[in-house]
Amino acid sequence: MAAINYLLGFVFDALLMVLVIRVWLQLVKADFYNPLSQFVVKVTNPLVIPFRRVIPGFGGIDMATLVIAYLVASLKFIIIPLLNGGPIDIITSLFLGLLYLAKQTGFLLFVLMLVMALMSWVVQGYNPTLMILHQLTEPVLRPIRNIIPNIGGLDLSILAAFLLLNVINILLSGWIPYWAML
């Protein structure tokens, strides 16, 4: 049963990440013709297109994709306990889904910045994946770069963002029940 739980958790997490990236790509107005953007759109279209007929966008935010991401996050806390024979509380599952969506978005930001930092050491010249990663992380890193300038050609904004994300995570672990166990 542990293997099935692991695989289901992986499927829910992967789907959630792709949906969050889709919303994020639209928010930052990333290059739609980039191969990574095209992959995300093609993978998520079967879920998003039917919901878009019912749920319109709002203020440039793809609400249909956001609702689907929330449902996927909440379903993780309904389906896995259901398969394990545990009790199911829908209200708690919906609350945990909201927390999980927020926490996974922060984790995704952390991973994207880490991949971007590693790729910047290896990749020379233009790379479409690095360009999308730059577009996704720039709204978070730009304010930090305004405060911490490059020092000798080193961009310390990613390090500062890592520290800030960890501090936020630690603070939320103390303030919000269940945050640390998600």
Disulfide bonds with the S-S distance in Angstrom:
none
